[in-house]
Amino acid sequence: MRILLLVLFVVVVLYLLGRLRARGGAQQSQRSQQSPSRDSQPSRQQAADVEAMRQCAHCGAHFPESDAVFAPSGAVFCSEQHRLQHAGA
């Protein structure tokens, strides 16, 4: 009888340890997926990839600064056509 209780005790302990290990592994994998809270903020590489936006002085549309057309006066336009239309108005 004593051996049976000992075997049962060992089985229960192993079962509980297995469940704790499985739960800990699931939590660990969730933490590694959500990992650092710094992911909510853009990384330096992502920040370097962000381009400034400009607003067309003629139509008011927003566009990337790399597409900007500048007038001699310093005004910014979304296209050469809008720069010419604005100059003619």
NUKEVEX-260618 format. One record per atom (N, C-alpha, C, CB): residue number from 1; residue in one letter; atom name; y, x, z. Coordinates in pm, whole numbers, padded with zeros to 5 digits, m for minus. Glycine has a CB too. Layout:
{rec NUM; "A"; "CA"; {Y; X; Z}}
...
END
This chain:
{rec 1; "M"; "N"; {m00119; 00080; 00000}}
{rec 1; "M"; "CA"; {00000; 00000; 00000}}
{rec 1; "M"; "C"; {00126; 00085; 00000}}
{rec 1; "M"; "CB"; {00000; m00092; 00118}}
{rec 2; "R"; "N"; {00121; 00193; 00076}}
{rec 2; "R"; "CA"; {00235; 00282; 00085}}
{rec 2; "R"; "C"; {00266; 00345; m00050}}
{rec 2; "R"; "CB"; {00210; 00390; 00189}}
{rec 3; "I"; "N"; {00164; 00384; m00125}}
{rec 3; "I"; "CA"; {00182; 00445; m00256}}
{rec 3; "I"; "C"; {00241; 00345; m00354}}
{rec 3; "I"; "CB"; {00047; 00498; m00309}}
{rec 4; "L"; "N"; {00196; 00221; m00347}}
{rec 4; "L"; "CA"; {00249; 00116; m00434}}
{rec 4; "L"; "C"; {00398; 00096; m00410}}
{rec 4; "L"; "CB"; {00172; m00015; m00412}}
{rec 5; "L"; "N"; {00441; 00092; m00283}}
{rec 5; "L"; "CA"; {00583; 00077; m00252}}
{rec 5; "L"; "C"; {00663; 00198; m00300}}
{rec 5; "L"; "CB"; {00602; 00058; m00100}}
{rec 6; "L"; "N"; {00608; 00316; m00286}}
{rec 6; "L"; "CA"; {00676; 00437; m00331}}
{rec 6; "L"; "C"; {00692; 00436; m00483}}
{rec 6; "L"; "CB"; {00598; 00561; m00287}}
{rec 7; "V"; "N"; {00588; 00398; m00555}}
{rec 7; "V"; "CA"; {00595; 00389; m00701}}
{rec 7; "V"; "C"; {00697; 00284; m00742}}
{rec 7; "V"; "CB"; {00457; 00356; m00761}}
{rec 8; "L"; "N"; {00695; 00170; m00676}}
{rec 8; "L"; "CA"; {00791; 00063; m00706}}
{rec 8; "L"; "C"; {00934; 00111; m00679}}
{rec 8; "L"; "CB"; {00759; m00063; m00622}}
{rec 9; "F"; "N"; {00955; 00180; m00571}}
{rec 9; "F"; "CA"; {01086; 00234; m00537}}
{rec 9; "F"; "C"; {01133; 00332; m00644}}
{rec 9; "F"; "CB"; {01083; 00303; m00399}}
{rec 10; "V"; "N"; {01047; 00421; m00689}}
{rec 10; "V"; "CA"; {01083; 00519; m00791}}
{rec 10; "V"; "C"; {01116; 00448; m00922}}
{rec 10; "V"; "CB"; {00968; 00620; m00813}}
{rec 11; "V"; "N"; {01039; 00346; m00958}}
{rec 11; "V"; "CA"; {01064; 00271; m01082}}
{rec 11; "V"; "C"; {01200; 00203; m01075}}
{rec 11; "V"; "CB"; {00952; 00167; m01108}}
{rec 12; "V"; "N"; {01232; 00141; m00962}}
{rec 12; "V"; "CA"; {01361; 00073; m00946}}
{rec 12; "V"; "C"; {01476; 00173; m00954}}
{rec 12; "V"; "CB"; {01365; m00004; m00812}}
{rec 13; "V"; "N"; {01461; 00286; m00889}}
{rec 13; "V"; "CA"; {01566; 00388; m00892}}
{rec 13; "V"; "C"; {01586; 00439; m01035}}
{rec 13; "V"; "CB"; {01530; 00506; m00798}}
{rec 14; "L"; "N"; {01478; 00467; m01105}}
{rec 14; "L"; "CA"; {01490; 00513; m01244}}
{rec 14; "L"; "C"; {01554; 00407; m01333}}
{rec 14; "L"; "CB"; {01352; 00551; m01299}}
{rec 15; "Y"; "N"; {01519; 00282; m01311}}
{rec 15; "Y"; "CA"; {01577; 00172; m01387}}
{rec 15; "Y"; "C"; {01729; 00165; m01364}}
{rec 15; "Y"; "CB"; {01510; 00039; m01350}}
{rec 16; "L"; "N"; {01770; 00172; m01237}}
{rec 16; "L"; "CA"; {01912; 00165; m01205}}
{rec 16; "L"; "C"; {01988; 00286; m01260}}
{rec 16; "L"; "CB"; {01931; 00156; m01054}}
{rec 17; "L"; "N"; {01928; 00403; m01252}}
{rec 17; "L"; "CA"; {01992; 00522; m01308}}
{rec 17; "L"; "C"; {02008; 00511; m01460}}
{rec 17; "L"; "CB"; {01911; 00648; m01272}}
{rec 18; "G"; "N"; {01908; 00454; m01525}}
{rec 18; "G"; "CA"; {01916; 00434; m01670}}
{rec 18; "G"; "C"; {02028; 00338; m01707}}
{rec 18; "G"; "CB"; {01785; 00382; m01722}}
{rec 19; "R"; "N"; {02041; 00231; m01631}}
{rec 19; "R"; "CA"; {02148; 00134; m01658}}
{rec 19; "R"; "C"; {02285; 00197; m01635}}
{rec 19; "R"; "CB"; {02132; 00009; m01571}}
{rec 20; "L"; "N"; {02299; 00274; m01527}}
{rec 20; "L"; "CA"; {02427; 00340; m01500}}
{rec 20; "L"; "C"; {02460; 00440; m01609}}
{rec 20; "L"; "CB"; {02422; 00410; m01363}}
{rec 21; "R"; "N"; {02361; 00513; m01653}}
{rec 21; "R"; "CA"; {02383; 00612; m01758}}
{rec 21; "R"; "C"; {02423; 00544; m01889}}
{rec 21; "R"; "CB"; {02255; 00697; m01779}}
{rec 22; "A"; "N"; {02358; 00431; m01922}}
{rec 22; "A"; "CA"; {02390; 00357; m02044}}
{rec 22; "A"; "C"; {02532; 00299; m02035}}
{rec 22; "A"; "CB"; {02288; 00244; m02067}}
{rec 23; "R"; "N"; {02567; 00245; m01919}}
{rec 23; "R"; "CA"; {02701; 00189; m01901}}
{rec 23; "R"; "C"; {02806; 00299; m01910}}
{rec 23; "R"; "CB"; {02712; 00114; m01766}}
{rec 24; "G"; "N"; {02778; 00412; m01848}}
{rec 24; "G"; "CA"; {02871; 00526; m01854}}
{rec 24; "G"; "C"; {02887; 00577; m01995}}
{rec 24; "G"; "CB"; {02823; 00638; m01763}}
{rec 25; "G"; "N"; {02780; 00580; m02073}}
{rec 25; "G"; "CA"; {02788; 00624; m02212}}
{rec 25; "G"; "C"; {02869; 00529; m02296}}
{rec 25; "G"; "CB"; {02649; 00638; m02270}}
{rec 26; "A"; "N"; {02855; 00397; m02271}}
{rec 26; "A"; "CA"; {02933; 00298; m02346}}
{rec 26; "A"; "C"; {03080; 00310; m02312}}
{rec 26; "A"; "CB"; {02883; 00156; m02315}}
{rec 27; "Q"; "N"; {03111; 00330; m02185}}
{rec 27; "Q"; "CA"; {03250; 00346; m02145}}
{rec 27; "Q"; "C"; {03307; 00476; m02202}}
{rec 27; "Q"; "CB"; {03264; 00343; m01992}}
{rec 28; "Q"; "N"; {03227; 00579; m02202}}
{rec 28; "Q"; "CA"; {03272; 00707; m02256}}
{rec 28; "Q"; "C"; {03302; 00696; m02404}}
{rec 28; "Q"; "CB"; {03168; 00816; m02231}}
{rec 29; "S"; "N"; {03216; 00624; m02480}}
{rec 29; "S"; "CA"; {03241; 00610; m02623}}
{rec 29; "S"; "C"; {03364; 00525; m02648}}
{rec 29; "S"; "CB"; {03118; 00548; m02692}}
{rec 30; "Q"; "N"; {03390; 00424; m02563}}
{rec 30; "Q"; "CA"; {03511; 00345; m02578}}
{rec 30; "Q"; "C"; {03633; 00430; m02548}}
{rec 30; "Q"; "CB"; {03508; 00223; m02485}}
{rec 31; "R"; "N"; {03625; 00515; m02447}}
{rec 31; "R"; "CA"; {03737; 00603; m02415}}
{rec 31; "R"; "C"; {03763; 00702; m02527}}
{rec 31; "R"; "CB"; {03712; 00678; m02284}}
{rec 32; "S"; "N"; {03656; 00753; m02588}}
{rec 32; "S"; "CA"; {03676; 00850; m02695}}
{rec 32; "S"; "C"; {03735; 00784; m02819}}
{rec 32; "S"; "CB"; {03544; 00919; m02729}}
{rec 33; "Q"; "N"; {03705; 00655; m02840}}
{rec 33; "Q"; "CA"; {03763; 00585; m02953}}
{rec 33; "Q"; "C"; {03909; 00551; m02926}}
{rec 33; "Q"; "CB"; {03684; 00459; m02984}}
{rec 34; "Q"; "N"; {03941; 00510; m02804}}
{rec 34; "Q"; "CA"; {04077; 00476; m02769}}
{rec 34; "Q"; "C"; {04150; 00599; m02721}}
{rec 34; "Q"; "CB"; {04081; 00367; m02663}}
{rec 35; "S"; "N"; {04077; 00694; m02685}}
{rec 35; "S"; "CA"; {04112; 00822; m02626}}
{rec 35; "S"; "C"; {04254; 00833; m02576}}
{rec 35; "S"; "CB"; {04088; 00927; m02723}}
{rec 36; "P"; "N"; {04328; 00933; m02620}}
{rec 36; "P"; "CA"; {04455; 00957; m02554}}
{rec 36; "P"; "C"; {04555; 00846; m02582}}
{rec 36; "P"; "CB"; {04513; 01091; m02598}}
{rec 37; "S"; "N"; {04632; 00815; m02480}}
{rec 37; "S"; "CA"; {04735; 00713; m02498}}
{rec 37; "S"; "C"; {04844; 00764; m02591}}
{rec 37; "S"; "CB"; {04795; 00671; m02363}}
{rec 38; "R"; "N"; {04841; 00892; m02621}}
{rec 38; "R"; "CA"; {04938; 00949; m02713}}
{rec 38; "R"; "C"; {04920; 00896; m02854}}
{rec 38; "R"; "CB"; {04927; 01101; m02713}}
{rec 39; "D"; "N"; {04803; 00835; m02886}}
{rec 39; "D"; "CA"; {04781; 00780; m03020}}
{rec 39; "D"; "C"; {04876; 00666; m03051}}
{rec 39; "D"; "CB"; {04639; 00734; m03034}}
{rec 40; "S"; "N"; {04930; 00601; m02949}}
{rec 40; "S"; "CA"; {05022; 00491; m02974}}
{rec 40; "S"; "C"; {05154; 00544; m03029}}
{rec 40; "S"; "CB"; {05046; 00411; m02845}}
{rec 41; "Q"; "N"; {05183; 00670; m03003}}
{rec 41; "Q"; "CA"; {05303; 00732; m03058}}
{rec 41; "Q"; "C"; {05262; 00812; m03181}}
{rec 41; "Q"; "CB"; {05374; 00822; m02953}}
{rec 42; "P"; "N"; {05349; 00818; m03283}}
{rec 42; "P"; "CA"; {05312; 00894; m03401}}
{rec 42; "P"; "C"; {05300; 01043; m03370}}
{rec 42; "P"; "CB"; {05415; 00871; m03513}}
{rec 43; "S"; "N"; {05203; 01107; m03431}}
{rec 43; "S"; "CA"; {05186; 01250; m03410}}
{rec 43; "S"; "C"; {05295; 01325; m03485}}
{rec 43; "S"; "CB"; {05046; 01297; m03456}}
{rec 44; "R"; "N"; {05303; 01453; m03464}}
{rec 44; "R"; "CA"; {05406; 01531; m03533}}
{rec 44; "R"; "C"; {05384; 01529; m03684}}
{rec 44; "R"; "CB"; {05405; 01676; m03484}}
{rec 45; "Q"; "N"; {05258; 01529; m03726}}
{rec 45; "Q"; "CA"; {05229; 01525; m03870}}
{rec 45; "Q"; "C"; {05272; 01390; m03928}}
{rec 45; "Q"; "CB"; {05079; 01549; m03897}}
{rec 46; "Q"; "N"; {05244; 01282; m03857}}
{rec 46; "Q"; "CA"; {05285; 01150; m03905}}
{rec 46; "Q"; "C"; {05437; 01141; m03909}}
{rec 46; "Q"; "CB"; {05226; 01040; m03816}}
{rec 47; "A"; "N"; {05503; 01196; m03809}}
{rec 47; "A"; "CA"; {05649; 01191; m03806}}
{rec 47; "A"; "C"; {05707; 01272; m03922}}
{rec 47; "A"; "CB"; {05702; 01245; m03672}}
{rec 48; "A"; "N"; {05641; 01380; m03960}}
{rec 48; "A"; "CA"; {05690; 01461; m04071}}
{rec 48; "A"; "C"; {05671; 01387; m04204}}
{rec 48; "A"; "CB"; {05618; 01596; m04075}}
{rec 49; "D"; "N"; {05572; 01297; m04211}}
{rec 49; "D"; "CA"; {05548; 01222; m04334}}
{rec 49; "D"; "C"; {05642; 01104; m04350}}
{rec 49; "D"; "CB"; {05405; 01174; m04336}}
{rec 50; "V"; "N"; {05712; 01065; m04246}}
{rec 50; "V"; "CA"; {05802; 00951; m04252}}
{rec 50; "V"; "C"; {05929; 00992; m04323}}
{rec 50; "V"; "CB"; {05834; 00897; m04111}}
{rec 51; "E"; "N"; {05972; 00909; m04416}}
{rec 51; "E"; "CA"; {06091; 00940; m04494}}
{rec 51; "E"; "C"; {06204; 00846; m04454}}
{rec 51; "E"; "CB"; {06061; 00930; m04646}}
{rec 52; "A"; "N"; {06325; 00898; m04451}}
{rec 52; "A"; "CA"; {06441; 00817; m04416}}
{rec 52; "A"; "C"; {06465; 00711; m04523}}
{rec 52; "A"; "CB"; {06567; 00906; m04399}}
{rec 53; "M"; "N"; {06513; 00597; m04478}}
{rec 53; "M"; "CA"; {06544; 00487; m04569}}
{rec 53; "M"; "C"; {06695; 00478; m04587}}
{rec 53; "M"; "CB"; {06487; 00352; m04515}}
{rec 54; "R"; "N"; {06736; 00442; m04705}}
{rec 54; "R"; "CA"; {06879; 00424; m04735}}
{rec 54; "R"; "C"; {06900; 00281; m04784}}
{rec 54; "R"; "CB"; {06928; 00527; m04843}}
{rec 55; "Q"; "N"; {07026; 00237; m04785}}
{rec 55; "Q"; "CA"; {07059; 00102; m04832}}
{rec 55; "Q"; "C"; {07153; 00113; m04950}}
{rec 55; "Q"; "CB"; {07123; 00018; m04718}}
{rec 56; "C"; "N"; {07121; 00040; m05055}}
{rec 56; "C"; "CA"; {07200; 00042; m05177}}
{rec 56; "C"; "C"; {07338; m00020; m05149}}
{rec 56; "C"; "CB"; {07126; m00033; m05291}}
{rec 57; "A"; "N"; {07443; 00049; m05192}}
{rec 57; "A"; "CA"; {07579; 00000; m05173}}
{rec 57; "A"; "C"; {07608; m00120; m05264}}
{rec 57; "A"; "CB"; {07681; 00112; m05201}}
{rec 58; "H"; "N"; {07528; m00140; m05368}}
{rec 58; "H"; "CA"; {07551; m00249; m05462}}
{rec 58; "H"; "C"; {07473; m00375; m05424}}
{rec 58; "H"; "CB"; {07513; m00205; m05603}}
{rec 59; "C"; "N"; {07342; m00363; m05407}}
{rec 59; "C"; "CA"; {07258; m00482; m05384}}
{rec 59; "C"; "C"; {07211; m00497; m05240}}
{rec 59; "C"; "CB"; {07138; m00478; m05475}}
{rec 60; "G"; "N"; {07223; m00392; m05159}}
{rec 60; "G"; "CA"; {07182; m00400; m05020}}
{rec 60; "G"; "C"; {07035; m00375; m04994}}
{rec 60; "G"; "CB"; {07218; m00532; m04967}}
{rec 61; "A"; "N"; {06959; m00346; m05099}}
{rec 61; "A"; "CA"; {06816; m00319; m05083}}
{rec 61; "A"; "C"; {06793; m00187; m05010}}
{rec 61; "A"; "CB"; {06745; m00318; m05219}}
{rec 62; "H"; "N"; {06685; m00180; m04931}}
{rec 62; "H"; "CA"; {06646; m00056; m04863}}
{rec 62; "H"; "C"; {06540; 00015; m04947}}
{rec 62; "H"; "CB"; {06594; m00084; m04719}}
{rec 63; "F"; "N"; {06549; 00147; m04954}}
{rec 63; "F"; "CA"; {06458; 00226; m05035}}
{rec 63; "F"; "C"; {06448; 00366; m04976}}
{rec 63; "F"; "CB"; {06506; 00231; m05183}}
{rec 64; "P"; "N"; {06344; 00443; m05013}}
{rec 64; "P"; "CA"; {06329; 00579; m04960}}
{rec 64; "P"; "C"; {06441; 00670; m05009}}
{rec 64; "P"; "CB"; {06193; 00638; m05002}}
{rec 65; "E"; "N"; {06480; 00762; m04924}}
{rec 65; "E"; "CA"; {06591; 00851; m04957}}
{rec 65; "E"; "C"; {06561; 00936; m05080}}
{rec 65; "E"; "CB"; {06622; 00941; m04838}}
{rec 66; "S"; "N"; {06434; 00963; m05107}}
{rec 66; "S"; "CA"; {06400; 01045; m05223}}
{rec 66; "S"; "C"; {06431; 00973; m05354}}
{rec 66; "S"; "CB"; {06252; 01083; m05219}}
{rec 67; "D"; "N"; {06442; 00839; m05351}}
{rec 67; "D"; "CA"; {06475; 00761; m05471}}
{rec 67; "D"; "C"; {06625; 00736; m05485}}
{rec 67; "D"; "CB"; {06402; 00629; m05469}}
{rec 68; "A"; "N"; {06704; 00784; m05393}}
{rec 68; "A"; "CA"; {06847; 00755; m05390}}
{rec 68; "A"; "C"; {06921; 00819; m05507}}
{rec 68; "A"; "CB"; {06907; 00801; m05258}}
{rec 69; "V"; "N"; {07022; 00745; m05555}}
{rec 69; "V"; "CA"; {07115; 00794; m05656}}
{rec 69; "V"; "C"; {07251; 00798; m05587}}
{rec 69; "V"; "CB"; {07117; 00703; m05788}}
{rec 70; "F"; "N"; {07312; 00916; m05584}}
{rec 70; "F"; "CA"; {07438; 00933; m05513}}
{rec 70; "F"; "C"; {07555; 00931; m05610}}
{rec 70; "F"; "CB"; {07437; 01063; m05433}}
{rec 71; "A"; "N"; {07662; 00863; m05570}}
{rec 71; "A"; "CA"; {07786; 00863; m05648}}
{rec 71; "A"; "C"; {07873; 00978; m05599}}
{rec 71; "A"; "CB"; {07861; 00726; m05635}}
{rec 72; "P"; "N"; {07966; 01024; m05681}}
{rec 72; "P"; "CA"; {08056; 01132; m05637}}
{rec 72; "P"; "C"; {08132; 01096; m05509}}
{rec 72; "P"; "CB"; {08156; 01165; m05748}}
{rec 73; "S"; "N"; {08155; 00968; m05487}}
{rec 73; "S"; "CA"; {08227; 00925; m05367}}
{rec 73; "S"; "C"; {08140; 00933; m05241}}
{rec 73; "S"; "CB"; {08278; 00783; m05384}}
{rec 74; "G"; "N"; {08011; 00955; m05259}}
{rec 74; "G"; "CA"; {07918; 00963; m05147}}
{rec 74; "G"; "C"; {07840; 00835; m05125}}
{rec 74; "G"; "CB"; {07992; 00999; m05022}}
{rec 75; "A"; "N"; {07870; 00730; m05201}}
{rec 75; "A"; "CA"; {07796; 00605; m05190}}
{rec 75; "A"; "C"; {07653; 00626; m05239}}
{rec 75; "A"; "CB"; {07865; 00491; m05269}}
{rec 76; "V"; "N"; {07560; 00547; m05185}}
{rec 76; "V"; "CA"; {07418; 00561; m05218}}
{rec 76; "V"; "C"; {07372; 00435; m05290}}
{rec 76; "V"; "CB"; {07334; 00585; m05090}}
{rec 77; "F"; "N"; {07296; 00453; m05398}}
{rec 77; "F"; "CA"; {07247; 00342; m05479}}
{rec 77; "F"; "C"; {07097; 00356; m05500}}
{rec 77; "F"; "CB"; {07321; 00335; m05614}}
{rec 78; "C"; "N"; {07033; 00242; m05530}}
{rec 78; "C"; "CA"; {06889; 00242; m05551}}
{rec 78; "C"; "C"; {06853; 00281; m05694}}
{rec 78; "C"; "CB"; {06831; 00105; m05518}}
{rec 79; "S"; "N"; {06948; 00271; m05786}}
{rec 79; "S"; "CA"; {06921; 00309; m05925}}
{rec 79; "S"; "C"; {07052; 00351; m05992}}
{rec 79; "S"; "CB"; {06855; 00192; m06002}}
{rec 80; "E"; "N"; {07036; 00420; m06104}}
{rec 80; "E"; "CA"; {07152; 00462; m06183}}
{rec 80; "E"; "C"; {07226; 00339; m06235}}
{rec 80; "E"; "CB"; {07109; 00553; m06301}}
{rec 81; "Q"; "N"; {07154; 00235; m06270}}
{rec 81; "Q"; "CA"; {07214; 00112; m06320}}
{rec 81; "Q"; "C"; {07307; 00050; m06214}}
{rec 81; "Q"; "CB"; {07105; 00010; m06362}}
{rec 82; "H"; "N"; {07264; 00045; m06091}}
{rec 82; "H"; "CA"; {07348; m00010; m05985}}
{rec 82; "H"; "C"; {07468; 00079; m05958}}
{rec 82; "H"; "CB"; {07268; m00030; m05857}}
{rec 83; "R"; "N"; {07452; 00209; m05971}}
{rec 83; "R"; "CA"; {07566; 00300; m05953}}
{rec 83; "R"; "C"; {07671; 00270; m06061}}
{rec 83; "R"; "CB"; {07520; 00450; m05959}}
{rec 84; "L"; "N"; {07628; 00253; m06186}}
{rec 84; "L"; "CA"; {07720; 00226; m06296}}
{rec 84; "L"; "C"; {07785; 00088; m06281}}
{rec 84; "L"; "CB"; {07647; 00236; m06430}}
{rec 85; "Q"; "N"; {07706; m00012; m06241}}
{rec 85; "Q"; "CA"; {07762; m00147; m06221}}
{rec 85; "Q"; "C"; {07864; m00147; m06109}}
{rec 85; "Q"; "CB"; {07651; m00248; m06189}}
{rec 86; "H"; "N"; {07838; m00074; m06005}}
{rec 86; "H"; "CA"; {07930; m00070; m05891}}
{rec 86; "H"; "C"; {08059; 00002; m05930}}
{rec 86; "H"; "CB"; {07865; 00001; m05769}}
{rec 87; "A"; "N"; {08046; 00107; m06011}}
{rec 87; "A"; "CA"; {08164; 00180; m06056}}
{rec 87; "A"; "C"; {08250; 00094; m06149}}
{rec 87; "A"; "CB"; {08123; 00311; m06126}}
{rec 88; "G"; "N"; {08186; 00009; m06229}}
{rec 88; "G"; "CA"; {08259; m00077; m06323}}
{rec 88; "G"; "C"; {08321; m00197; m06256}}
{rec 88; "G"; "CB"; {08166; m00124; m06432}}
{rec 89; "A"; "N"; {08279; m00233; m06138}}
{rec 89; "A"; "CA"; {08331; m00354; m06074}}
{rec 89; "A"; "C"; {08463; m00332; m06004}}
{rec 89; "A"; "CB"; {08231; m00406; m05975}}
END
